[in-house]
Amino acid sequence: MLIGSVGRSLQRWWLRLSPLACSVLLVAACTKPSSPDTQTESAEGTASAPIAAINSAPITDAESAIAGYIGSAQCGQCHQAALTQWQTSHHAKAMAVPTADTVVADFDKPALILAETQISFKATSGNYFIRLDGVDGQLKDFRLAYTFGVSPLQQYLVDMGRGRLQALPVVWDDRADAKRWYHLLPDTVGQPADVLHWTASGQNWNHMCADCHSTAVTKGYAPATDSFSTRFAEVSVGCEACHGPGRAHSVNPMQTNIVTLKDPAVRLDVCASCHSRRSQMAEGFAPGEALLDHYQPALLDEGLYFSDGQILDEVFVLGSFLQSKMHHAGVSCGDCHQPHSATLSRQGNEVCTACHSPQGSARYAGLQAKVYNSPLHHFHAIPEPAGHPVEGTGAACVDCHMRARTYMGIDTRRDHSFRIPRPDVSMVTAAPNACTSCHEQQSAEWAAEKISGHFGAQPQPHFAPIIFAARQGKRQANPALLDLADDRQRPAIVRATALSLLQQYSAPSALMRRALTDPDPLVRLGALRGFAPSGPDDLQLVLPLLADPMRVVRFAAVTVLLPAYPQIPLALRGQLDTQVEAYLKHLATNADRAEALTNRALVHLAKNDLASAEADFRLALRRNPAWVPGLVNLADLYRGSGRDEQAGELLQQAMALAPEATQVRVAYALWQVRQGQLDGAIQVLAKGHKMRPQASSGYIYAVALSSARRPAEALQVVDELLQADMYSPSLLQLGINLARQSQSAEQLARYQAALQAL
């Protein structure tokens, strides 16, 4: 849902999109935006109409805001069985107008007391209210506009005026043994300036949630009035969210088909459009269209996934599933989940043993025919009475092969990479494994010995140690990372991740040429993320991708080429300018977001339009005053335009918000150097070096120490980075110069040998 388990510091540095599950009903004609003075309303006040009206009758042409959609009720006139199954699903309950039937919470429960604040609940005259701290930190009564989800927790949306809906942080735990109210982020109570406060942009429904909780959503943001007219064809996730607009099919079903999802690739793209961590590149995705023409999925990035690809943050399903052998064997979502109820197609281990069985599988000939549902396979006793093994006992398939993590306090979700437990990988990377997740008192070494004793064979090499080392910037990762990126036997998302990490290393042009022309668009995307063009020849490799079939790849090519815009010959700029305009149109759709405004400012900078860039940076910081990339980039604009003194305050704010971010520390330290505050810069760099040593920032730290005439300390930094396998040619050359000045023959020899080995 909306607030995941991302660490506070990471969310402050970059509030990533967090799409949710989905749902259904009918045309939603948005009401006139509320005036600013109706942002909150008293429980005794008159309840305004919800932002979008729900209609349980078939949609008519006059009512429909989204052409071609008719609503699930009309689909069900012919497809009654499917409609009946769907009505029991979480999709059908993803969003609804609050009524006695849709609200599952108990509004007679006592108030919550948090941070000396009393959060209370009230239901009166068919309306539901929660009293909590608002945009000014003061307690107000907020009337629920919609319910949001249903199990294991239910959230609620409120209308904050100008078409803006926000998700409340007080949610209902609907588990049978709980039935309670709780707060998702209690430390934000009474802190409206906190970037994670429920009134902030990170909890905005229009941008963060609507696309996956309703059908055929258009955001409808109006920059001039900073308002929304968000529309959808159906309030929850209905038939047409998965099968496409049904009007033509309903008029002439024999001649016009809907999307059936029989094709596994089409099915995966439809499910992944919501069940993935992704950002939206264009509105209007419809079943049958390519996912990457509308959405950019996250790769196996640090902070989102462990280095072995296991889920870490709230990433949903796609990223883990794309790593699995099952995906590459042709298994898709519908093989395990009922298409309309979205429940599992079988119970317990039978979901797996339908294919993994003593009889084998005619569909998947490569499966070993053996008994899997037995202690001979999983080495755990099957709890009595006999039947479906209880999850958490070690006898359930999911215990070992679909490790779970809990989000939003109570929402447990399983990794879908269907991995074999690898405690040997945990020993290297500290990533979790299924064995010690249950046997908490034991070590990864113990678990690795147990698995070796059971199975004997040496485990297959895993990509995790390579990704783990590359994330730290270790030199030893470079050759292995190149091999991983070029290994077509690996899943595309793993190769793409490896390519994205190559920016800190030197990647051969031949490898990049292969990656940029790879048949899989995810690999091409990863290559662009990791590509650092060093001259005209490198730019020539990127230019053809401006015509890539996938919008997400075209836009990634734009971001790679923009910094070199002045160097691109006029004869070649036409195609780039065309895609820049498309990219700007996408950014305009999201001009309510600091991220989009910052990216638009970078386009202006590339074209040397400093005034427009500054205006967008400033607007981004009005949208989100805690937006660190906006602070750092605006500070750099001030530096480049002769106003460096003004940059200091911005960088100090960024330091307070993201003290662990290397880029922020380096930017602030360099500003201090330019202001003649060398000692202060050294203190900032020293603290960052102690927190997380890195080659790039370590080089600057060593240079600062050398400039302060502290060569011994500078050489110590060079030695530490060399020993940690985090060094660059420039760092080694600095060490060589300092060693010569200090007449340290031993250090000189070591640095020269290391430089020669690069």
Secondary structure, DSSP 4 states (H G I P E B T S, - for coil): --S-S--HHHHHH--------------BPBPPPPPGGGSS--TTSPPPPPSB----SPPPTTT-SSTT---HHHHTTT-HHHHHHHHTSTTTTSEE---TTT--S-TTSPPEEETTEEEEEEEETTEEEEEEE-TTS-EEEEEEEEEE--SSEEEEEEE-STT-EEE-SEEEE--TTT-EEEES-GGGTT-TTSTTSTTSGGGBHHHHTHHHHSBS-B--EETTTTEE--BBSBSS--HHHHH---HHHHH-TTT-PPP---SHHHHHHHHHTTSB-EEES-S---TTS-GGGTEEE--S-TTTB-TTS-B-SS-BSHHHHTTSHHHHTT--GGGTB-TTT-SBSS-TTHHHHTTSSTT--SS-TTS--S--SSHHHH-SPPPSSSSSPPTTSS-SHHHHHS-EEEETTTEEEE-SS-PPP-HHHHHHH----HHHHHSTTS-HHHHHHHHHHHH-SPPPP-SHHHHHHHHTT-TTHHHHHHHHHT-TTS-HHHHHHHHHGGGGS---HHHHHHHHT-SSHHHHHHHHHH----SHHHHHHHGGGGG-SSHHHHHHHHHHHGGGGGGS-GGGHHHHHHHHHHHHHHHHHTTTSHHHHHHHHHHHHHTT-HHHHHHHHHHHHHH-TT-HHHHHHHHHHHHHTT-HHHHHHHHHHHHHH-TT-HHHHHHHHHHHHHTT-HHHHHHHHHHHHHHS--HHHHHHHHHHHHHTT-HHHHHHHHHHHHHTT---HHHHHHHHHHHHHHT-HHHHHHHHHHHHH-
